[in-house]
Amino acid sequence: MTSSTARIKTKTPSPYKLLHIETDTHDTKTFRFELAADATLDMLPGDFLYIHATSNGKQLKRAYTPSSLPGTTGFFDLTVKRYDTGVVSKYLHDQRIGDTVLMSGPNPGGHWVDGMATRVGFVAGGTGITPMISIIRWILHLKLDVELFLIFANKTEADITFRQEWEDNTQQFANFHCHHVLEQPPPGWSGGTGRITANMLQQHLPAPSPDTCIFLCGPPPMVDSVETTLKELGYPEQAIILP
């Protein structure tokens, strides 16, 4: 990224043109939006955008974290799961290439800042993975001296977003560890099963220490229960980050 790069951040909703759609899983797609060739989103890994949409005359906005590498110029990606009850996720999944979508931001979420920790745990449920992918890609891309531990919980094997990338990272990077947990595992599944337990967190996350932080994102009931368990295991409140 050069000094002439324009850094985009808006308070008011601005239109972004949809360039490309990639199918990730049966209900999750990555949407690529256009920026000027020399422009990038002004964000740290884990920050988010609001998508603005109108449904039945009501203005709605929902937060989504870009999954593309911060500092990327010319475009950014949003990876979004379609929920039947999610008005904005359905709206996005109905868009076609060439359509424009209104967004504002980026806004600061619970984000990664280089140097904040040397051992980082990630606990993600379902679409809670999107802020994590941005942070993990950033750390691996910059070859930072940080050890990464991901616990990723999903309903079924078909729901695992970025699965190939997790497998590639595990083989390619000695500092990346990944543990999958499924509610409905297939026969012969070797990963975790059921809900995320204290035992799983102890086994697959770095132990509490001044050099450790844990990012936690997923459905609110999961986040509440895991956050409580992490505190019981001795992680201080300031070490648990909710992007």
PyMOL commands that set and color helices and strands:
alter all, ss='L'
color gray80, all
select helices_A, chain A and resi 87-93+126-141+157-159+163-172+198-204+220-232+237-239
alter helices_A, ss='H'
color red, helices_A
select strands_A, chain A and resi 6-8+10-25+28-34+39-41+48-55+58-64+75-81+100-107+119-125+147-154+176-182+192-193+212-217+240-241
alter strands_A, ss='S'
color yellow, strands_A
deselect
rebuild
show_as cartoon
